[in-house]
Amino acid sequence: MCMPTNLAIDDRLLSQALDVGGYKTKRATVNEALREFIQRRQRIEIVKLFGKIEYDTCYDYKKERHRR
């Protein structure tokens, strides 16, 4: 899905992102930056779960496997 948008983006940041990312267009650079931003935020949410989930120490994943 594409939506036309007019944004005021810091030229220095965009120029640096183009150089670092190696993308040819501003559009590709911004799209990749947004993907990375989302992935990073999702990982932070997963890390918050560490220590909050209790696992069954008796669970044997090998017993649950089924041969074809």
Backbone as a ProteinNet text record, in pm:
[ID]
protein_1_A
[PRIMARY]
MCMPTNLAIDDRLLSQALDVGGYKTKRATVNEALREFIQRRQRIEIVKLFGKIEYDTCYDYKKERHRR
[TERTIARY]
84.8	0	89.4	66.3	141.4	47	95.4	14.3	101.6	56.5	135.9	144	264.9	286.2	388.1	363.6	461	516.4	644.8	708.8	825.9	846.2	964.1	1070.7	1162.6	1266.6	1398.1	1470.7	1600.7	1692.6	1735.6	1818.6	1949.9	2009.6	2136.5	2117.9	2010.1	1982.6	1954.7	1874.9	1840.5	1964.2	2048	2170.4	2262.3	2275	2358.2	2300.1	2168.3	2102.8	2122.8	2117.8	2141.8	2283.3	2380.8	2520.5	2540.8	2491	2510.9	2436.4	2314	2231	2265.5	2323.8	2359.6	2241.9	2131.8	2014.8	2026.4	1960.1	1969.6	1864.8	1756	1648.3	1614.3	1557.2	1511.7	1399.3	1314.7	1200	1246.1	1341.7	1392.6	1459	1530.2	1598.4	1498.5	1396.3	1296	1217.6	1180.8	1107.3	1189.9	1317.8	1403.6	1421.1	1434.6	1447.6	1322.2	1206.7	1082.6	1075	1117.3	1119.4	1209.8	1328.6	1422.5	1368.9	1304.4	1244.8	1140.2	1053.2	947.4	1007.3	1104.5	1168.3	1233.1	1301.3	1368.4	1266.9	1157.7	1055.3	989.7	969.5	910.2	1003.8	1134	1230.8	1231.5	1217.6	1213.4	1094.7	980.7	862.1	884.2	954	982	1075.4	1176.4	1272	1201.9	1099	1024.3	957.6	937.4	873.8	971	1102.2	1199.8	1175.8	1169.8	1148.2	1002.4	912.4	770.5	693.7	754.7	687.4	745	657.1	701.6	694	799.1	805.7	792.8	729.1	714.9	846.8	914.6	1045.8	1034.8	917.1	898.2	862.8	838.9	799.9	914.4	882.8	983.3	938	998.3	956.5	981.7	1078.6	1108.5	995	926	812.9	696.3	687.9	579.4	601.1	722.1	751.4	680.5	635.2	570.1	648.8	679.3	749.7	652	697	610	626
-117.5	0	123.8	213	338	453.8	548	666.9	788.3	876.6	996.2	1082.1	1123.7	1198.5	1308.2	1421.2	1529.6	1539.9	1516.6	1521.9	1618.2	1684.4	1769.6	1684.8	1630.1	1541.4	1617.6	1601.9	1666.8	1621	1714.8	1681.8	1614.6	1658.6	1598.6	1452.2	1426	1287.6	1199.5	1248.6	1170.8	1145.1	1245.9	1230.1	1126.9	1133.7	1036.8	896.3	883.7	753.3	695.5	780.3	734.8	678.7	749.7	704.7	574	569.9	452.1	330.8	352.9	242.2	194.6	281.5	243.2	235.3	296.5	295.1	406	385.9	482	592.4	564.7	663.6	698.1	815.5	858.1	766.7	730.1	644.7	510.5	446.5	318	333.3	442.7	468.8	486.8	566.6	591.4	464.3	387.6	263.1	164.8	152.8	62.7	112.7	242.9	300.1	271.1	280.5	250	102.3	14.2	-129.7	-158	-99.2	-120.8	-65.6	49	109.6	16.1	-37.1	-127.5	-254.6	-313.6	-435.5	-412.7	-301	-270.4	-256.3	-186.3	-168.7	-301.8	-389.3	-519.8	-605.1	-596.9	-672.2	-622.9	-493.7	-439.1	-496.7	-508.9	-565.9	-711.9	-786.3	-927	-938.2	-853	-856.2	-829.8	-748.1	-718.7	-844.4	-945.8	-1069.2	-1162.5	-1140.2	-1226.6	-1229.3	-1349.8	-1366.8	-1364.7	-1338.4	-1330.9	-1455.8	-1536.5	-1656.4	-1777.3	-1857.3	-1976.3	-2095.2	-2172.4	-2289.9	-2416.4	-2516.1	-2645.5	-2720.4	-2742	-2807.1	-2954.4	-3012.1	-3153.1	-3172.4	-3065.9	-3075.1	-3129.4	-3230.9	-3291.7	-3273.6	-3178.2	-3147.8	-3264.5	-3349	-3462.2	-3564.1	-3578.4	-3670.8	-3622.6	-3492.8	-3435.4	-3445	-3480	-3491.4	-3613	-3599.6	-3710.7	-3745.2	-3869.4	-3913.4	-3923.7	-3892.4	-3903.1	-4036.9
0	0	0	-88	-94.5	-71.5	6.3	28.2	1.7	-83.2	-110.3	15.4	47.5	170.5	147.2	203.8	204.3	345.2	358.5	489.2	486.3	597.1	612	680.9	602.3	654.3	655.7	764.5	778.8	664.8	582.2	465.3	503.4	613.6	656	695.7	769.2	810.1	689.6	599	480.3	394.3	379.7	301.5	365.4	496.2	568	556.5	566.9	555	415	313.2	175.8	163	219.8	213.1	289.2	411.9	496.5	442	397.4	350.6	211.2	132.4	-2.5	-98.3	-60.9	-148.7	-252	-364.5	-473.9	-464.5	-393.7	-388.1	-243.5	-227.9	-96.2	-47.3	-140.7	-107.2	-49.7	-115.7	-68	68.1	85.9	212.4	325.8	303.5	407.4	437.4	335.7	359.1	441.9	411.1	487.8	630.4	646.8	781.3	863.9	801.6	872.3	909.9	819.2	850.2	969.9	967.5	1077.9	1209.5	1203.8	1322.2	1383.5	1298.9	1345.3	1404.4	1336.1	1386	1522.2	1537.2	1663	1775.5	1749.9	1853	1888.6	1789.7	1817.5	1902.1	1874.2	1954.6	2098.9	2118.1	2254.2	2329.8	2263.9	2327.6	2365.3	2280	2309.7	2428.5	2434.2	2544.2	2676.7	2676.1	2798.6	2855.9	2773.2	2818.9	2891.2	2875.6	2940.3	3090.7	3144.3	3287.3	3328.6	3237.3	3270.7	3228.7	3144.4	3095.6	3168.4	3226.8	3297.5	3202.8	3202.2	3117.2	3201	3143.1	3209.3	3196.1	3305.5	3301.4	3263.4	3273.5	3239.1	3091.2	3021.1	2881	2797	2715	2628.2	2483.8	2416.5	2280.6	2186	2217.3	2129.8	2129.7	2240.4	2247.1	2161.8	2140.2	2061.9	1910.9	1869.4	1727.8	1669.7	1547.9	1480.7	1353.6	1337.7	1217.1	1102.8	983.3	866.7	801.1
[MASK]
++++++++++++++++++++++++++++++++++++++++++++++++++++++++++++++++++++

